Amino acid sequence: MPNPPNLQHQPVDPVKLTADLVRCASVTPADAGALPLLQTLLSGAGFECTRVDRNGTPNLYARWGARGANKSFGFNGHTDVVPVGDVGAWSHDPFGGAIVDGYLYGRGATDMKSGVAAFAAAAIDFVCQTPPEGAVILAITGDEEGNAADGTVALLDWMEAHGERMTHCLVGEPTCPTTMGEMMKIGRRGSMTAYITATGEQGHSAYPDRAKNPLSALVQYMRHLDAHTLDTGTAHFDASTLAITTIDCGNPANNVIPARATATVNIRFNDAHSGATLSEWLLTEAARVQARTGVTLDLRITISGESFITPPGPLSDLISRAITAELGVVPGLSTSGGTSDARFVKDHCPVVEFGLVGKTMHQVDERVLVGQIVQLKAVYGRILRDYFA
């Protein structure tokens, strides 16, 4: 049976909590006190908290309710932030948490300390005021903005090893382009990068027949990749894209054909592909150019995430109803944008993302309307109440 309601509980102010988190200068991979702050708050509300640090990366797992509960709702988010850049360009201290003209300023104010504060506040209020039959889980990492190898992945590995499980999960990343409540994410595109090295034979530019020009071969390869249509989109995704991001050879002389040149391409792909099938295509096309030109093309391919989709259904319906009830907006279901830690959670349980307007994330003067933080907590609270009703 759940614990009785805590009649003395005072609701957690998500705006104050956001400001307190912003004042922790948790630039990846530093924690700067962000997770201890949350652990103290959650432990005081009856959450069983465990630090799941791995390879120096700080992570926090917090559960209210019994391990192995038949029904457990989870929130996932991160407290690490990107560097501030030129501090002198900021109107306010990037780690000051100042509130000016209705906006809370600071690095991480949008991405995503406000989201973490909103779901932590909503979860604490919910279990204290209306203790559910089931478990509420918070999986919070300090390694989302970095390489993400030891963040949410480490939390999920630990959960698997210790018999902990979320039945469903909501990732609190910013999802709304311009208006609060307008968009939730039910999937994400995959992302991969290919680093190409072309190796030929150096020579005099007056005698190109005596050299093997790696740039000519590389340009052929890039031209073919750039002109190729990967697909025209799928039921829930826009068309996949390929972008050439750099071509370099470092040659300072205009009369020398270099021996080596490099290029990089980034592909954002939908569920018509996998990282493996696209890698095979890239290698096959490279072999064809190599056969024609005699220039060696070596590829190093990294896949940062596969595409995934949580099909529209009970989870997205639950979140959509809560958004509409609290904000008066019917959210669109989207798979746009870059990657998020939902790409790891999707192998554990169904996952959807919903959070604030993300217009200023990673920018100078990153800021969020304080009223939107309050709204977000209200949406998260309603999701929990409806989920366990």
C-alpha positions as CSV (number, residue, x, y, z in Angstrom):
1,M,0.0,0.0,0.0
2,P,1.3,3.5,-0.7
3,N,2.3,5.9,2.1
4,P,-0.4,8.2,3.4
5,P,-0.4,11.8,2.0
6,N,1.9,14.3,3.7
7,L,-0.5,16.9,4.9
8,Q,2.4,19.2,5.9
9,H,4.0,19.2,2.4
10,Q,4.7,22.5,0.8
11,P,4.7,22.5,-3.0
12,V,8.1,22.8,-4.6
13,D,8.7,26.0,-6.5
14,P,10.1,25.0,-9.9
15,V,11.3,28.5,-10.7
16,K,13.5,28.7,-7.6
17,L,14.8,25.2,-8.2
18,T,15.7,26.1,-11.8
19,A,17.6,29.2,-10.5
20,D,19.4,27.1,-7.9
21,L,20.4,24.6,-10.6
22,V,21.6,27.3,-13.0
23,R,23.9,28.6,-10.3
24,C,25.7,25.3,-10.4
25,A,28.2,25.8,-13.2
26,S,27.9,22.3,-14.5
27,V,29.6,22.6,-17.8
28,T,30.2,19.1,-19.2
29,P,31.7,17.0,-17.5
30,A,31.6,19.1,-14.2
31,D,28.6,18.6,-11.8
32,A,29.3,21.7,-9.7
33,G,26.7,20.6,-7.1
34,A,23.7,20.1,-9.3
35,L,23.0,16.4,-8.6
36,P,23.7,16.7,-4.8
37,L,21.2,19.6,-4.7
38,L,18.5,17.3,-6.4
39,Q,19.5,14.3,-4.3
40,T,18.9,16.2,-1.1
41,L,15.6,17.5,-2.2
42,L,14.4,14.1,-3.5
43,S,15.6,12.2,-0.5
44,G,13.7,14.5,1.8
45,A,10.5,13.6,-0.1
46,G,11.0,9.9,0.4
47,F,12.8,9.0,-2.9
48,E,15.4,6.3,-2.7
49,C,18.4,7.9,-4.3
50,T,21.5,6.2,-5.8
51,R,24.5,7.8,-7.5
52,V,25.3,5.9,-10.6
53,D,28.6,7.6,-11.5
54,R,30.7,5.9,-14.2
55,N,34.1,6.9,-15.5
56,G,33.9,10.2,-13.7
57,T,30.5,11.0,-15.1
58,P,27.9,12.0,-12.5
59,N,24.5,10.4,-12.6
60,L,21.5,10.2,-10.2
61,Y,18.8,7.6,-10.0
62,A,15.8,8.3,-7.7
63,R,12.8,6.1,-7.1
64,W,9.7,6.6,-5.0
65,G,7.8,3.4,-4.5
66,A,8.6,-0.3,-4.6
67,R,11.3,-1.7,-6.9
68,G,9.7,-3.9,-9.6
69,A,6.3,-2.1,-9.3
70,N,3.9,-3.2,-12.0
71,K,3.5,0.4,-13.0
72,S,6.3,2.9,-13.0
73,F,6.5,6.3,-14.7
74,G,9.9,7.7,-15.4
75,F,11.4,11.1,-16.2
76,N,14.8,11.5,-17.9
77,G,16.9,14.6,-18.2
78,H,20.3,16.2,-17.8
79,T,21.9,18.8,-15.6
80,D,25.1,19.3,-17.7
81,V,25.3,22.3,-20.0
82,V,27.4,23.6,-22.9
83,P,30.1,26.2,-22.4
84,V,29.0,29.8,-22.2
85,G,31.3,31.2,-24.9
86,D,32.1,34.9,-24.5
87,V,31.0,35.8,-21.0
88,G,31.3,39.5,-21.9
89,A,28.5,39.1,-24.5
90,W,26.0,38.0,-21.9
91,S,23.6,40.6,-20.4
92,H,23.5,38.7,-17.1
93,D,25.8,36.3,-15.3
94,P,25.4,33.0,-17.1
95,F,25.5,31.2,-13.8
96,G,23.6,33.8,-11.8
97,G,20.0,32.6,-12.3
98,A,18.8,36.2,-12.5
99,I,15.1,36.9,-13.1
100,V,14.6,40.0,-15.2
101,D,11.4,41.2,-16.9
102,G,9.8,37.7,-16.4
103,Y,12.7,35.8,-17.8
104,L,15.2,33.6,-15.9
105,Y,18.6,33.9,-17.5
106,G,21.5,31.5,-17.4
107,R,23.2,28.7,-19.2
108,G,20.9,25.7,-18.9
109,A,17.9,27.8,-18.2
110,T,16.2,26.3,-21.3
111,D,18.4,23.2,-22.0
112,M,17.4,21.7,-19.6
113,K,17.6,22.7,-16.0
114,S,14.1,24.1,-16.1
115,G,12.8,20.7,-17.4
116,V,14.6,18.8,-14.6
117,A,13.3,21.3,-12.0
118,A,9.8,21.0,-13.4
119,F,9.6,17.2,-13.3
120,A,11.4,16.9,-10.0
121,A,9.0,19.4,-8.4
122,A,6.0,17.7,-10.0
123,A,7.1,14.3,-8.9
124,I,7.8,15.4,-5.3
125,D,4.4,17.1,-5.0
126,F,2.6,14.1,-6.5
127,V,4.0,11.4,-4.3
128,C,3.6,13.6,-1.2
129,Q,0.1,14.7,-1.9
130,T,-1.4,11.7,-3.7
131,P,0.9,8.7,-3.1
132,P,0.3,6.3,-6.1
133,E,0.1,2.6,-6.4
134,G,3.4,2.1,-8.3
135,A,6.7,3.9,-8.7
136,V,7.9,7.2,-9.9
137,I,11.5,7.2,-11.2
138,L,13.9,10.1,-12.1
139,A,17.0,9.2,-14.1
140,I,19.1,12.3,-14.3
141,T,22.6,12.5,-16.0
142,G,25.5,14.9,-16.1
143,D,26.6,13.7,-19.5
144,E,24.2,14.5,-22.3
145,E,25.9,17.5,-23.9
146,G,29.2,15.5,-24.0
147,N,29.8,12.1,-25.7
148,A,26.9,10.6,-23.7
149,A,28.8,7.3,-23.2
150,D,28.5,7.2,-19.4
151,G,25.3,9.2,-18.8
152,T,21.8,7.8,-19.5
153,V,23.5,4.7,-20.9
154,A,25.2,4.1,-17.5
155,L,21.9,4.6,-15.7
156,L,20.1,2.1,-18.0
157,D,22.9,-0.4,-17.6
158,W,22.7,0.0,-13.8
159,M,18.9,-0.4,-13.8
160,E,19.1,-3.6,-15.9
161,A,21.7,-5.0,-13.5
162,H,19.6,-4.1,-10.4
163,G,16.1,-5.1,-11.5
164,E,14.9,-1.5,-11.8
165,R,12.5,-0.6,-14.6
166,M,10.4,2.2,-16.0
167,T,7.2,1.1,-17.7
168,H,7.0,4.4,-19.6
169,C,9.3,7.4,-19.8
170,L,9.1,11.1,-20.6
171,V,12.3,13.0,-21.6
172,G,12.0,16.7,-20.6
173,E,14.1,18.2,-23.4
174,P,12.8,21.4,-25.0
175,T,10.5,20.4,-27.8
176,C,8.5,23.5,-28.7
177,P,9.8,25.7,-31.5
178,T,8.0,29.0,-30.6
179,T,4.9,28.4,-28.5
180,M,4.5,26.5,-25.2
181,G,2.7,23.2,-25.8
182,E,2.8,23.2,-29.6
183,M,5.0,20.1,-30.1
184,M,6.0,16.8,-28.6
185,K,8.6,14.3,-30.0
186,I,7.6,10.7,-30.6
187,G,10.8,9.8,-32.3
188,R,14.1,11.1,-33.6
189,R,16.2,10.8,-36.7
190,G,19.4,8.8,-36.6
191,S,22.7,10.6,-36.9
192,M,26.0,9.4,-38.3
193,T,29.2,11.0,-39.5
194,A,31.7,9.7,-42.1
195,Y,35.3,10.9,-42.1
196,I,36.9,10.3,-45.5
197,T,40.7,10.3,-46.2
198,A,41.7,10.2,-49.8
199,T,45.4,9.2,-50.5
200,G,47.0,9.6,-53.9
201,E,50.4,10.5,-55.2
202,Q,51.9,14.0,-54.9
203,G,53.1,15.7,-58.1
204,H,53.7,18.9,-60.0
205,S,50.5,20.6,-61.1
206,A,52.1,21.2,-64.5
207,Y,52.2,17.4,-65.0
208,P,49.0,16.1,-63.5
209,D,49.3,12.8,-65.4
210,R,52.3,12.0,-63.2
211,A,50.3,12.3,-60.0
212,K,47.2,10.8,-58.5
213,N,45.2,13.7,-57.3
214,P,43.2,12.9,-54.2
215,L,41.2,16.0,-54.5
216,S,39.8,15.0,-57.9
217,A,38.7,11.7,-56.5
218,L,37.3,13.2,-53.3
219,V,35.3,15.8,-55.3
220,Q,33.9,13.0,-57.5
221,Y,32.8,11.1,-54.4
222,M,31.4,14.2,-52.7
223,R,29.5,15.2,-55.8
224,H,27.9,11.8,-56.0
225,L,26.9,11.7,-52.4
226,D,25.5,15.2,-52.5
227,A,23.4,14.5,-55.6
228,H,21.9,11.3,-54.3
229,T,18.4,11.3,-52.9
230,L,18.4,9.1,-49.8
231,D,14.5,9.0,-49.7
232,T,11.5,11.2,-49.8
233,G,10.4,10.7,-46.2
234,T,8.3,8.1,-44.4
235,A,5.0,8.1,-42.5
236,H,6.4,9.9,-39.4
237,F,9.7,11.4,-40.7
238,D,10.8,14.0,-43.2
239,A,13.3,13.0,-45.9
240,S,16.8,12.0,-44.7
241,T,19.6,14.5,-45.3
242,L,23.3,14.4,-46.1
243,A,25.5,17.4,-45.6
244,I,29.1,17.9,-46.6
245,T,30.6,19.7,-43.6
246,T,34.3,20.0,-44.6
247,I,36.8,19.3,-47.4
248,D,40.5,19.9,-46.5
249,C,44.0,19.3,-47.8
250,G,46.1,21.9,-46.1
251,N,48.0,22.7,-49.3
252,P,49.7,26.1,-49.2
253,A,51.2,25.8,-52.7
254,N,49.3,26.4,-56.0
255,N,51.8,24.3,-58.1
256,V,51.7,21.1,-56.1
257,I,49.2,18.3,-56.2
258,P,48.9,17.1,-52.6
259,A,49.1,13.4,-51.7
260,R,46.3,13.5,-49.2
261,A,42.9,15.2,-48.7
262,T,40.1,14.7,-46.2
263,A,36.3,15.4,-46.0
264,T,33.5,14.9,-43.6
265,V,29.8,14.3,-44.2
266,N,26.9,14.1,-41.7
267,I,23.8,12.2,-42.4
268,R,20.5,12.6,-40.5
269,F,18.3,9.6,-41.4
270,N,14.8,8.3,-40.9
271,D,13.4,4.9,-40.3
272,A,13.9,3.9,-44.0
273,H,17.5,3.3,-43.1
274,S,19.9,2.1,-40.5
275,G,23.4,3.1,-39.7
276,A,24.6,-0.2,-41.1
277,T,22.8,0.1,-44.4
278,L,24.0,3.7,-44.9
279,S,27.6,2.7,-44.0
280,E,27.5,-0.1,-46.6
281,W,26.3,2.4,-49.2
282,L,29.1,4.9,-48.4
283,L,31.7,2.2,-48.6
284,T,30.4,0.8,-51.8
285,E,30.4,4.2,-53.5
286,A,33.9,4.9,-52.2
287,A,35.1,1.6,-53.7
288,R,33.7,2.6,-57.1
289,V,35.6,5.9,-57.1
290,Q,38.8,4.2,-55.9
291,A,38.5,1.7,-58.8
292,R,38.1,4.5,-61.3
293,T,40.8,6.9,-60.0
294,G,43.4,4.7,-58.3
295,V,43.1,7.0,-55.3
296,T,42.5,5.2,-52.0
297,L,39.5,6.3,-50.0
298,D,39.5,5.3,-46.4
299,L,36.3,5.8,-44.3
300,R,35.9,6.1,-40.5
301,I,32.2,6.1,-39.7
302,T,30.6,6.9,-36.3
303,I,26.9,6.3,-35.6
304,S,25.7,8.5,-32.7
305,G,22.1,7.1,-32.8
306,E,19.7,5.1,-34.9
307,S,16.3,6.5,-35.9
308,F,13.4,5.4,-33.7
309,I,9.7,6.0,-33.3
310,T,7.3,5.4,-30.5
311,P,4.1,4.9,-32.5
312,P,1.2,7.2,-31.6
313,G,-0.8,5.4,-28.9
314,P,-1.5,5.4,-25.2
315,L,1.6,7.2,-24.1
316,S,1.5,10.1,-26.6
317,D,-2.3,10.3,-26.0
318,L,-1.8,10.6,-22.2
319,I,0.8,13.4,-22.7
320,S,-1.2,15.2,-25.4
321,R,-4.3,15.2,-23.1
322,A,-2.4,16.7,-20.3
323,I,-0.9,19.4,-22.5
324,T,-4.3,20.3,-23.8
325,A,-5.9,20.3,-20.4
326,E,-3.2,22.6,-18.9
327,L,-2.3,24.8,-21.8
328,G,-5.3,24.7,-24.1
329,V,-3.1,23.6,-27.0
330,V,-3.2,20.4,-29.0
331,P,0.5,19.4,-29.6
332,G,1.8,18.2,-32.9
333,L,3.6,14.9,-33.0
334,S,7.1,15.4,-34.4
335,T,10.3,13.6,-35.1
336,S,12.4,16.7,-36.0
337,G,15.5,18.0,-34.6
338,G,18.8,16.4,-33.5
339,T,19.5,13.6,-31.2
340,S,18.6,13.2,-27.5
341,D,19.0,10.6,-24.8
342,A,15.6,9.3,-25.8
343,R,17.6,7.3,-28.4
344,F,18.9,5.2,-25.4
345,V,15.7,5.0,-23.4
346,K,13.7,3.7,-26.4
347,D,15.5,0.3,-25.9
348,H,14.3,0.2,-22.3
349,C,10.6,1.3,-22.6
350,P,8.3,3.4,-24.7
351,V,9.5,7.1,-24.6
352,V,8.1,10.5,-25.6
353,E,9.7,13.9,-25.2
354,F,8.0,17.1,-24.1
355,G,9.4,20.3,-22.7
356,L,9.7,24.0,-23.0
357,V,10.2,26.4,-25.9
358,G,13.8,25.9,-27.0
359,K,14.5,29.1,-29.0
360,T,17.5,30.3,-26.9
361,M,19.2,27.0,-25.9
362,H,23.0,27.1,-26.4
363,Q,22.8,30.8,-27.2
364,V,24.2,33.8,-25.5
365,D,21.6,35.1,-23.0
366,E,19.9,31.7,-22.8
367,R,16.6,32.4,-20.9
368,V,13.2,31.0,-20.2
369,L,9.9,32.7,-19.3
370,V,9.3,31.9,-15.6
371,G,5.6,31.4,-16.4
372,Q,6.5,28.5,-18.7
373,I,8.4,26.7,-16.0
374,V,5.3,26.8,-13.8
375,Q,3.2,25.6,-16.8
376,L,5.6,22.7,-17.4
377,K,5.4,21.6,-13.8
378,A,1.6,21.6,-14.1
379,V,1.7,19.5,-17.3
380,Y,4.0,17.0,-15.7
381,G,1.9,16.8,-12.6
382,R,-1.2,16.1,-14.5
383,I,0.6,13.4,-16.5
384,L,1.5,11.7,-13.3
385,R,-2.1,12.0,-11.8
386,D,-3.7,10.7,-15.0
387,Y,-1.1,7.9,-15.4
388,F,-1.8,6.5,-12.0
389,A,-5.5,7.3,-11.8
